[in-house]
Amino acid sequence: MRTPKRLAPWLLALTLGSCVSLEDTHMPRGGILKDQRTVVLVFAGPGPVMSQEDNKAETAAKITPGLAYIVQSSQDERDLASSRDLAQYLPPFEAAKEFAAELDKVLASVGHPGKFLSPAEAGIAKEQLDAFNKSSDLLDWRLRYYIQNPDHPVPRNYSTLLELDDALIFEADLAYGVAQDDQQNATPTLTAVVKLYKAGTMRLLWRHEAALEDKPGQRLLYDFKRDGGDLIKKYRRMMPALAQKLGDDYKKELQGAGLYLPARPAAVAVSTSAPSGFTPYSFAPSALPGMAVSTAAAPAPFVPPPGVSMSTTTAAALGLTPIGGASAETQPAQQPPTQTQMQGPKSGNSPR
């Protein structure tokens, strides 16, 4: 449905289950520095979002000047009451924590040039995170954090965290719920809005929204109330796909802005110490991909031919060790010549 020109775009987005998606912003070139600290913060709504399809009368009223706001407000109250009713049948569900785990896996390989940090690594306490996600009810939460609402231009002011003045904030807001048709069929849905801020100035660098619905998992609303755990299981199965979709979209955005940086290859540790039992002829390095290693036998030690004797002095000088029964004649080390030998025979005894 098109937004009437006489109404602000955010007005029609007030409904809990509205599919109205405001235009995404695009990443500016040079918006992220290499190795810039980027804190990943994941929040979730305080309960399931319950939405119902408009009937013909409601659709007609929304395009009638003067009636759209009244009809929308009525639908908001109806959906809010339905959301509270469904919430009481669901078991405890830490949606933000579970989705953060899936999102962290994906963000590790999107080519983000900065360095991702968890809230704990950035020094953000749990009490501070809770304060960043305060709301009176599900409708108030959507008005504050999920849609762009001019009444709350800076819903979460990260500039108050002075220690993060030079950092970026990668914020993800998760909404989970069901979409109900006029036959009481309920389809599980997951939607998320991600935003990238400069913490020091609260400048918005990127905003993007993604949604998934589990059509095969559709059941009667009564069945989900009778077995709330089944609905939670469906949310958990959808989370990896939604996280992957957000990661793929973010990667494309980085590539379009010229900021994509492929993941660095893991460093390989090389040991310079010889392994236990190392011998020059028995050890050969393991073959690396694309490198051939010769397995030819080492040359056999030198063995003198039969009948040939060799002094140990000569063998040692040549670096050889006689083995296998070969004889080695032991000779005394050569002594320096005596003075008489150096002078030669006396002249009286010289031959004629």
GUKOLDO-779195 format. One record per atom (N, C-alpha, C, O): residue in three letters; x, y, z. Coordinates in steps of 0.2 Angstrom, whole numbers, plus 5000, padded with zeros to 4 digits. Layout:
% GUKOLDO-779195
ALAXYZ...
END
This chain:
% GUKOLDO-779195
MET500449945000MET500050005000MET500450065000MET500950065004ARG500350114996ARG500750174996ARG500550225001ARG499950225004THR501050255003THR500950305009THR500550365006THR500850395001PRO500050395009PRO499650455007PRO500150515007PRO500550515012LYS500150555002LYS500550615002LYS500450665008LYS500850695010ARG499850655011ARG499650705016ARG499850685023ARG499850715028LEU500150625024LEU500350595030LEU501150585030LEU501450575025ALA501450595035ALA502150585036ALA502350515035ALA501950475037PRO502850495032PRO503050425031PRO503050385037PRO502850325037TRP503250415043TRP503350375049TRP502650365052TRP502550315056LEU502150405050LEU501450395053LEU501150325052LEU500850295056LEU501250305046LEU500950245044LEU501350185047LEU501150125047ALA501950195049ALA502450145051ALA502250135059ALA502650095062LEU501850165062LEU501650165069LEU501450095071LEU501550065076THR501050065066THR500749995068THR501249945069THR501849945067LEU501149905074LEU501649855077LEU501849805071LEU502449795071GLY501449785067GLY501649745062GLY501649775055GLY501649735050SER501749835054SER501749865048SER502349845044SER502949835047CYS502249835037CYS502849815033CYS503149875029CYS503549865025VAL502849935031VAL503149995028VAL503950005030VAL504050005036SER504350005025SER505050005027SER505350075024SER505250085018LEU505650115028LEU505950175026LEU506550165022LEU506850115023GLU506650215018GLU507250205013GLU507950195017GLU508050235022ASP508350145015ASP508950135018ASP509450195016ASP509350225011THR509950205020THR510450255019THR511050215016THR511150155018HIS511450245013HIS512050215010HIS512750235013HIS512750295015MET513150195013MET513850205016MET514250255012MET514350245006PRO514450305016PRO514950355012PRO515650325011PRO515850285015ARG515950345006ARG516650325005ARG517050355010ARG517050415012GLY517550315013GLY517950335018GLY517650345025GLY517950375030GLY517050315026GLY516650315032GLY516950275038GLY516850285044ILE517350225036ILE517650175041ILE518450175040ILE518650165034LEU518750185045LEU519550175045LEU519750105046LEU519450065049LYS520350095044LYS520650025045LYS520750015052LYS521050055055ASP520549955054ASP520649935061ASP520249985066ASP520349985072GLN519750025064GLN519350065068GLN518950025073GLN518549975070ARG518950035079ARG518549995084ARG517750005082ARG517550055081THR517449945082THR516749945080THR516349905085THR516449835085VAL515949925089VAL515649895094VAL514949865092VAL514549905089VAL514849805092VAL514249775090VAL513749765096VAL513849735101LEU513149805095LEU512649805100LEU511949775097LEU511749795092VAL511749725100VAL511149695098VAL510549695103VAL510649685109PHE509949725101PHE509449735105PHE508849695102PHE508749685097ALA508349685107ALA507749645104ALA507149685108ALA507149715113GLY506549675105GLY505949705107GLY505749665114GLY505949615115PRO505249695118PRO505149665124PRO504549615124PRO504349585129GLY504349595118GLY503949535117GLY503749525109GLY504049565105PRO503349475108PRO503149465101PRO502749515097PRO502249545101VAL502949535091VAL502549585087VAL501949545084VAL502049495080MET501349565086MET500749535083MET500449585078MET500249635079SER500349555072SER500049595067SER499549565063SER499549505063GLN499049595060GLN498449575057GLN498349605050GLN498449665050GLU498149575045GLU498049605039GLU497449655039GLU496949645043ASP497449705035ASP496949755035ASP496349725031ASP496449685026ASN495749735034ASN495149715030ASN494949775025ASN495349825025LYS494449765021LYS494349815016LYS494149875019LYS494349935016ALA493749885024ALA493549945027ALA494149985030ALA494250045029GLU494649945033GLU495249975035GLU495650005030GLU495950055030THR495749965024THR496149985019THR495850055016THR496250095014ALA495250055015ALA494850115012ALA494950175017ALA495050235015ALA494850165023ALA494950215028ALA495650245028ALA495750305030LYS496150205027LYS496850235028LYS497050285022LYS497450315022ILE496650275017ILE496750325011ILE496250385011ILE496250425006THR495850385016THR495450445017THR495650495022THR495850475027PRO495750555019PRO496050605024PRO495650615030PRO495050615030GLY495950625036GLY495650635042GLY495450565046GLY495350565052LEU495450515042LEU495250445045LEU495850405046LEU495850355051ALA496350415043ALA496950365043ALA497250365050ALA497450305052TYR497350425053TYR497650425060TYR497250385065TYR497450345069ILE496550395064ILE496150365069ILE496150285068ILE496150255073VAL496050265062VAL496150195060VAL496750165063VAL496750105066GLN497350195061GLN497950175063GLN498050165071GLN498250115073SER497850215074SER497850215082SER497450155084SER497650125089SER496850145081SER496450085084SER496750025082SER496749975087GLN497150015077GLN497449955075GLN498049945080GLN498249885082ASP498349995081ASP498949995086ASP498749965093ASP499049915095GLU498249985095GLU497949965102GLU497749895101GLU497849855106ARG497449875096ARG497249805095ARG497849755094ARG497849705098ASP498349775091ASP498949735090ASP499349735096ASP499649675098LEU499349785100LEU499749785106LEU499349735111LEU499749705115ALA498749735111ALA498349695116ALA498449615114ALA498549575118SER498449605107SER498649535105SER499349515106SER499449455108SER499749565106SER500449545107SER500549525114SER500949475116ARG500249565119ARG500349545126ARG500049485127ARG500249445132ASP499449465124ASP499149405125ASP499549345123ASP499649295126LEU499849355117LEU500349295114LEU500949285119LEU501149235120ALA501249345121ALA501849345125ALA501749295132ALA502249265134GLN501149295135GLN501049255141GLN501149185140GLN501149145144TYR501049155133TYR501149085132TYR501849065130TYR501949005128LEU502249115129LEU502949095126LEU503449085132LEU503349125137PRO503849035132PRO504349025137PRO504849075137PRO504949115132PRO505249085142PRO505849135142PRO506249125136PRO506449075134PHE506449185133PHE506749185127PHE507249245126PHE506949305126GLU507849235127GLU508349295126GLU508549305119GLU509049285116ALA508049335116ALA508149345108ALA508749385106ALA509149365102ALA508949435110ALA509549475108ALA510149435109ALA510549445105LYS510249405114LYS510849365116LYS510949305110LYS511449305108GLU510349275109GLU510449215104GLU510549245097GLU510949215093PHE510249305095PHE510349335088PHE511049365088PHE511349355083ALA511349385093ALA512049415093ALA512549365092ALA513049375088ALA512449305094ALA512849245093ALA512849235086ALA513449215083GLU512349225083GLU512249215075GLU512549275071GLU512949255066LEU512449335073LEU512649385069LEU513449395070LEU513749415065ASP513749375076ASP514449385076ASP514849335072ASP515349345069LYS514549275071LYS514849225066LYS514849255059LYS515349245055VAL514349285057VAL514349315050VAL514749375049VAL515149375044LEU514749415054LEU515149485053LEU515949465053LEU516249505050ALA516149415055ALA516849395055ALA517149385048ALA517749395047SER516649375043SER516949365036SER516549415031SER516549405025VAL516349475033VAL515949515029VAL516449565025VAL516249605021GLY517149575028GLY517549615025GLY517549685028GLY517749735025HIS517349695034HIS517349755037HIS518049775039HIS518449735042PRO518249835037PRO518949855038PRO519149875045PRO519649875047GLY518649885049GLY518749895056GLY518849835060GLY518849785058LYS518849845067LYS518949785071LYS518249785076LYS518149825080PHE517949725075PHE517349715079PHE517449705086PHE517949665088LEU517049735091LEU517149715098LEU516449705101LEU515949725099SER516449655106SER515849645110SER515749705115SER516249735116PRO515149705118PRO515049765123PRO515549755129PRO515749805131ALA515649695131ALA516149675136ALA516849705134ALA517149735139GLU517049685128GLU517749705126GLU517749785126GLU518349815127ALA517249815124ALA517249895124ALA517149925131ALA517149985131GLY517049885136GLY516949915143GLY516249935144GLY516149975148ILE515749915140ILE515049935141ILE514649885146ILE514649825145ALA514449905152ALA514149865157ALA513449845155ALA513149885151LYS513149795158LYS512549765156LYS511949825158LYS511449825155GLU512149855164GLU511649905166GLU511549965160GLU511049985159GLN512149975157GLN512050025152GLN511750005146GLN511350045143LEU511849935144LEU511449915138LEU510649915140LEU510249925136ASP510549895146ASP509749895148ASP509549965147ASP508949975145ALA509850015149ALA509650085149ALA509550105142ALA509150145140PHE509950075137PHE509950095130PHE509250065127PHE509150075121ASN508950015130ASN508349985127ASN507749985131ASN507349945131LYS507750045135LYS507150055139LYS506550065135LYS506550105130SER505950045137SER505350065134SER504750045138SER504849995143SER504150075137SER503550055142SER503249995139SER502949965143ASP503249985133ASP502849925130ASP503149915123ASP503649955120LEU502849865119LEU503149855112LEU503049905107LEU503449925103LEU502449945108LEU502349995103LEU502850055104LEU503150085100ASP502950065111ASP503450125112ASP504150105110ASP504550145108TRP504350035111TRP504950015108TRP505050025101TRP505650045099ARG504550015097ARG504650025090ARG504650095088ARG505050115083LEU504350135092LEU504350205090LEU505050235092LEU505250285089ARG505350215097ARG505950235099ARG506550215095ARG506950255093TYR506550145094TYR507150115091TYR507150085084TYR507650085081TYR506550065082TYR506450025076TYR506350065070TYR506650055065ILE505950115071ILE505750155065ILE506150225066ILE506250245071GLN506150265060GLN506450335061GLN505850375063GLN505450395059ASN505850395069ASN505350435072ASN505650505074ASN506050515078PRO505350565071PRO505550625072PRO505550645079PRO505850695082ASP505050615083ASP505050635090ASP505650605095ASP505750625100HIS505950555092HIS506550535095HIS507150525090HIS507350475088PRO507450585088PRO507950585083PRO508550555086PRO508950525081VAL508750555092VAL509350515095VAL509050465100VAL509150485106PRO508750415099PRO508450375104PRO509050345108PRO508950335114ARG509650325106ARG510150305110ARG510750345108ARG511050345103ASN510950385113ASN511450435112ASN512150405114ASN512350405120TYR512550375110TYR513150345111TYR513750395113TYR514250375115SER513650455111SER514150505112SER514250515119SER514750545121THR513850495124THR513950495131THR514450455133THR514750455139LEU514650405129LEU515150355131LEU515850385129LEU516050365123LEU516150425133LEU516750455131LEU517350415129LEU517750435124GLU517350355132GLU517850305130GLU517850275123GLU518250245120LEU517250285120LEU517050265113LEU517050325108LEU516750315103ASP517350375110ASP517350435105ASP517550425098ASP517250455094ASP518050385098ASP518350365091ASP518050305088ASP518350285082ALA517650275091ALA517350205089ALA516750215084ALA516450265084LEU516550165081LEU515950155078LEU515450105082LEU515650065086ILE514850115081ILE514350075084ILE513950035079ILE513550075074PHE513949975078PHE513549935074PHE512949905078PHE513049855082GLU512349935077GLU511749925081GLU511249885077GLU511149895071ALA511049835080ALA510549785077ALA509949785082ALA509949765088ASP509349795079ASP508649795083ASP508249735080ASP508049735074LEU508149685084LEU507749625082LEU507049625084LEU506949645090ALA506549615080ALA505849605081ALA505649545079ALA505749525073TYR505349505084TYR505049435082TYR504349435083TYR504049475088GLY503949395079GLY503249395080GLY502849355075GLY503149305073VAL502249365074VAL501849325070VAL501349375066VAL501149425068ALA501249355059ALA500849395055ALA500149345054ALA500249285052GLN499649375056GLN498949335056GLN498549355050GLN498449415049ASP498249305047ASP497749325042ASP497049325045ASP496949305050ASP496549335040ASP495849335043ASP495549265044ASP495049255046GLN495949205043GLN495849145044GLN496149115051GLN496149055052GLN496449165055GLN496749145061GLN497449105060GLN497649075065ASN497649105054ASN498349075052ASN498849125055ASN498849185053ALA499349095058ALA499949135060ALA500549115057ALA500749055058THR500949165054THR501549145051THR502149175055THR502149245056PRO502649135058PRO503149165061PRO503549215057PRO503749205051THR503749275060THR504149325057THR504749345061THR504749355067LEU505249365057LEU505849395061LEU506049455056LEU506149455050THR506149515059THR506349575056THR506949605060THR506949605066ALA507349645056ALA507949675060ALA508149735056ALA508149735050VAL508249785060VAL508549845057VAL509249855060VAL509349855066VAL509749865056VAL510449885058VAL510649955056VAL510449975051LYS511049985060LYS511250055059LYS511950055061LYS512250025066LEU512350095058LEU513050105059LEU513150175061LEU513050225056TYR513350195067TYR513450265069TYR514250275070TYR514650235072LYS514350335070LYS515050365073LYS514850385080LYS514450425081ALA515150355085ALA514950355092ALA515050435094ALA514550455098GLY515550465092GLY515750525095GLY515250585093GLY515050625096THR514950575086THR514550625084THR513850605082THR513350645081MET513750535083MET513050505082MET512850515075MET512250515073ARG513350525070ARG513150525063ARG512950455061ARG513350405062LEU512450455057LEU512250385054LEU512550375048LEU512450415043LEU512950325047LEU513350305041LEU512950255037LEU512950255031TRP512550215040TRP512150165036TRP511550135040TRP511550125046ARG511050125036ARG510350095039ARG510150045034ARG510050065028HIS509949995037HIS509649935033HIS509149895036HIS509249885042GLU508649875033GLU508149825036GLU508049765032GLU508149765026ALA507949705035ALA507849645032ALA507349605036ALA507249615042ALA506949565033ALA506449525036ALA506349455033ALA506549445027LEU506149415037LEU506049345035LEU505349315038LEU505149345043GLU505049275034GLU504449245037GLU504449165035GLU504749145030ASP504249125040ASP504249055039ASP503549035037ASP503149005041LYS503449035031LYS502849015028LYS502648935029LYS502148915031PRO503148895028PRO503048825030PRO502848805037PRO502548755039GLY503048855041GLY502948845049GLY502348875051GLY502148885057GLN501848895046GLN501248925048GLN500748875052GLN500748825050ARG500448905057ARG500048865061ARG499448905063ARG499448975062LEU498948875066LEU498348915069LEU498648955075LEU499048925078LEU498449015076LEU498649055082LEU498549015088LEU498949015093TYR498048975089TYR497848935095TYR498348885096TYR498548875102ASP498648855091ASP499148805091ASP499848835094ASP500148805098PHE499948895092PHE500548925095PHE500448945102PHE500948945106LYS499848965104LYS499748975111LYS499748915115LYS499948915121ARG499548855112ARG499548795116ARG500248765117ARG500448735122ASP500648785112ASP501348755112ASP501848815110ASP502048825104GLY501948865115GLY502348915114GLY503048905112GLY503448935109GLY503348845115GLY504048825113GLY504148805106GLY504648815104ASP503648785102ASP503648775095ASP503848835091ASP504248835087LEU503448895094LEU503648955090LEU504348985092LEU504649005087ILE504548975098ILE505248995099ILE505748955095ILE506248985093LYS505648885094LYS506048845090LYS506048875083LYS506648875080LYS505548895080LYS505548925074LYS505948985073LYS506248995068TYR505849025078TYR506249085078TYR507049075078TYR507449105074ARG507249025082ARG507949005082ARG508148975076ARG508748985074ARG507748935072ARG507948915066ARG508048965060ARG508348965055MET507649025061MET507649075056MET508249125058MET508449155053MET508449125064MET509049175065MET509649175061MET509849225059PRO509949115060PRO510549105056PRO510449135049PRO510849165046ALA509849125046ALA509649145039ALA509649225039ALA509849255034LEU509249255044LEU509249325045LEU509949355046LEU510049405042ALA510349325050ALA510949355051ALA511349355045ALA511749405043GLN511349295041GLN511749295035GLN511449345030GLN511849375026LYS510849355029LYS510549405025LYS510849475026LYS511049515022LEU510849495033LEU511149555035LEU511849565033LEU512049615031GLY512249505034GLY512949505033GLY513049515025GLY513549555023ASP512649475021ASP512749485014ASP512649555011ASP512949585007ASP512049585014ASP511949655012ASP512449705014ASP512649755011TYR512749695020TYR513249735023TYR513849735018TYR514249785017LYS514049675017LYS514649655012LYS514549695006LYS515049725003LYS513949695003LYS513849724996LYS513949804997LYS514149834993GLU513649825003GLU513749895004GLU514449925005GLU514649975002LEU514849885008LEU515549895009LEU515949895002LEU516349935001GLN515749844998GLN516049844991GLN515849904987GLN516249934984GLY515249924988GLY515049984984GLY515350044986GLY515450094982ALA515550054992ALA515850114995ALA516650104995ALA516950154997GLY516850054992GLY517550044991GLY517950034998GLY518550044999LEU517550005003LEU517849995010LEU517949925011LEU518149905016TYR517749875006TYR517849805008TYR518549785009TYR518949805004LEU518649745014LEU519349725015LEU519349645017LEU519049625022PRO519549605012PRO519549535013PRO519849515020PRO520349545022ALA519649465023ALA519849435029ALA520649415028ALA520849385023ARG521049435033ARG521749415033ARG521849345034ARG521449315038PRO522249315030PRO522449235031PRO522649225038PRO523049265041ALA522549175041ALA522749155048ALA523549145047ALA523749115043ALA523849165053ALA524549155053ALA524749085055ALA524349055059VAL525249055051VAL525448985053VAL526148985057VAL526649015055ALA526148955062ALA526648955067ALA527148905064ALA526948845062VAL527848925064VAL528348875061VAL528848865067VAL529148915069SER528948805068SER529448785073SER530148775070SER530248735065THR530648805073THR531348795071THR531748735074THR532248725072SER531448705079SER531748655083SER531648585079SER531148575077ALA532148545080ALA532148475076ALA531648435080ALA531648435086PRO531248395077PRO530848345081PRO531248295084PRO531848275082SER530948265089SER531248205093SER531448145088SER531048135084GLY532048125089GLY532248065085GLY532548085078GLY532548045073PHE532648155077PHE532848175071PHE533548145069PHE534048145073THR533648125063THR534248105060THR534348135053THR533848145050PRO534948145050PRO534948175044PRO534648135038PRO534448165033TYR534648075039TYR534448025033TYR533748005034TYR533447975029SER533448005040SER532847975041SER532248035041SER531648015041PHE532448095041PHE531948145042PHE531848175035PHE532248195032ALA531148185033ALA531048225027ALA530448265029ALA529948245032PRO530448335026PRO529848375028PRO529248355025PRO529248325019SER528648365028SER528048345025SER527848395019SER528048455019ALA527548365014ALA527448405008ALA526948455009ALA526448445012LEU527048515006LEU526548565007LEU526148565000LEU526448544995PRO525548605000PRO525148604994PRO525548634988PRO525848684989GLY525648594983GLY525948624977GLY526748614977GLY527048644973MET526948584982MET527748574983MET527848494983MET527648464987ALA528348474979ALA528548404979ALA529148394983ALA529548434983VAL529148344987VAL529648324991VAL529948264989VAL529648214989SER530648264988SER530948204986SER531048154991SER531248174997THR530848094990THR530948034995THR531547994993THR531547934996ALA532048014989ALA532547974987ALA533047954994ALA533047994998ALA533247894994ALA533647875000ALA534347915000ALA534547934995ALA534547925006ALA535147955007ALA535747915005ALA535747855005PRO536247955002PRO536847915000PRO537147865005PRO537147885011ALA537347805003ALA537647765008ALA538347785010ALA538747815007PRO538547765017PRO539147785019PRO539747755015PRO539647705012PHE540347785015PHE540847765011PHE541147705014PHE541247695020VAL541247655009VAL541647585011VAL542147575007VAL542147575001PRO542847575009PRO543347565005PRO543347495002PRO543047445004PRO543647494996PRO543547424992PRO543947374996PRO544447395000PRO543847304995PRO544147254998PRO544947264997PRO545147274991GLY545347255002GLY546047255002GLY546347315002GLY546947325002VAL545947375002VAL546147435003VAL546147465010VAL545647465013SER546747485013SER546747505019SER546747585019SER547047615015MET546447605025MET546447685025MET546547705033MET546247675037SER546947745033SER547047765040SER546447805043SER546147835039THR546347805049THR545847845052THR545947915051THR545447955051THR546547935051THR546748005050THR546448035043THR546148085043THR546647995038THR546448005031THR545648005031THR545348055028ALA545347955034ALA544647945034ALA544248005037ALA543748035035ALA544548025043ALA544248085046ALA544348145042ALA543848185042ALA544948155039ALA545048215035ALA544448215029ALA544248275027LEU544248165027LEU543848165021LEU543048155024LEU542648165020GLY543048155030GLY542348155033GLY542048085032GLY541448075032LEU542448025032LEU542147965030LEU542247915036LEU542647925040THR541747865037THR541847825042THR541847755039THR541247735037PRO542347715039PRO542347645037PRO541847605041PRO541847605047ILE541447565037ILE540947515041ILE540947455037ILE541347445032GLY540547405040GLY540447345036GLY541047295035GLY541147265030GLY541547295040GLY542047255040GLY542647285036GLY543247245036ALA542647335034ALA543247365030ALA543747385035ALA543647405041SER544347375033SER544947385038SER545147455038SER545147485032ALA545347475043ALA545647545044ALA546247545048ALA546247525054GLU546847555044GLU547447545048GLU547647605052GLU547547665050THR547747595058THR547947645063THR548647665062THR549047625063GLN548747725061GLN549447755060GLN549547805065GLN549147845066PRO550147815068PRO550247865073PRO550247935069PRO550447935063ALA550147985072ALA550148045069ALA550848065067ALA551248055070GLN550848105061GLN551548125059GLN551848175063GLN551548225065GLN552548155065GLN552848205069GLN553248255065GLN553448235060PRO553348305068PRO553748355064PRO554448335063PRO554748305068PRO554848355058PRO555548325057PRO556048355062PRO555948415065THR556548315063THR557048335068THR557548385065THR557548395059GLN557948415069GLN558348465067GLN558948435062GLN559148465057THR559148375064THR559648335060THR559348315053THR559648325048GLN558648295053GLN558348285046GLN558348345042GLN558348345036MET558148405045MET558148465041MET558748485039MET558748515033GLN559348475042GLN560048495040GLN560248455034GLN560648475030GLY560048385034GLY560348345029GLY560948315030GLY561248325036PRO561248265026PRO561948235028PRO562548285028PRO562548335024LYS563048265032LYS563648305032LYS564048305025LYS563948255022SER564348355024SER564748365018SER565248315017SER565448295011GLY565548285023GLY566048235022GLY565848165019GLY566248125017ASN565248155020ASN564948095018ASN564548095012ASN564248045010SER564548155008SER564148165002SER564448114997SER565148114996PRO564148084993PRO564348044987PRO564748084982PRO564648144981ARG565148044979ARG565548074973ARG565148074967ARG565348104962
END
